[in-house]
Amino acid sequence: MIALHTVHRHRFSFTQDDVILFAQVSGDNNPLHLDPAFAATTPFKRPIIHGALASSIFSKVMGTEFPGFGSVYLKQVSEYKRPMFVDTEYEGVFTVISIDPNKHVAEIKCEIIDVATGKKTTEGVATIMNKEEF
């Protein structure tokens, strides 16, 4: 059983191929994500990762690692605070902030931190149901 305030960490990065595949699957072919010449004209100066691709790490972790298999995603709220870039190491930090044991539901704070700078790129809260863990 997972307890209140339990923290789980997961390191990851995305490649440009990941971004291209996500653009194909999602249909979001905004040149900000795919075209270095276009991205150079933006405040970011280079292509950035789709926010939804960044948030997909939340689904990966909660469905396979923490709390893991059997989890049902009920809600996700995310705020994108800084751009994310390919081939950059990030760490997802997941903290249990509330548990309703009667409904087997927990709220989990989700953060993405740039490992090199220590700056938060993304934060939010997920609501997850897992009958085995909560």
C-alpha positions, 0 to 999 in steps of 0.5 A: 500500500502506498502512503500519504506523502510517498515520493517516486522519481523517474528520470527520462529524456525525449529524442527528436524522433520521439517528437516526430512520432508524437506529432504524427500520432497527435496530428500536432505538426506545429513547426515550433516542435519540428522545424529548427529554422522556424523555431529559431524565430521564436523566443525559444530559439530551437524546437520545443517538445509538445506539452502533451508529450511531456505530460505523457510521462505522467501516464507512463509512470502511473500506469507502470511504476507508481502506483503501477499496473491496474491504475485508472487515470481519472483526471490530470491538470498540468501547467507548463512553466518552461519549455522542454527540449530534446536530448535533455535529462529530466526527472519526474517527481510524483508525491501522494498528496491525498488518499481516499481509501474508501474509493481507492483514489489518490491525488498525486502531485506531478512535477518535471524538473530539468536535471541540469538546471534544477528548474521546474518545467511542468507541474500538476495534479493527477487523480488516480484510482488503484484498488491494490495500492490505495 
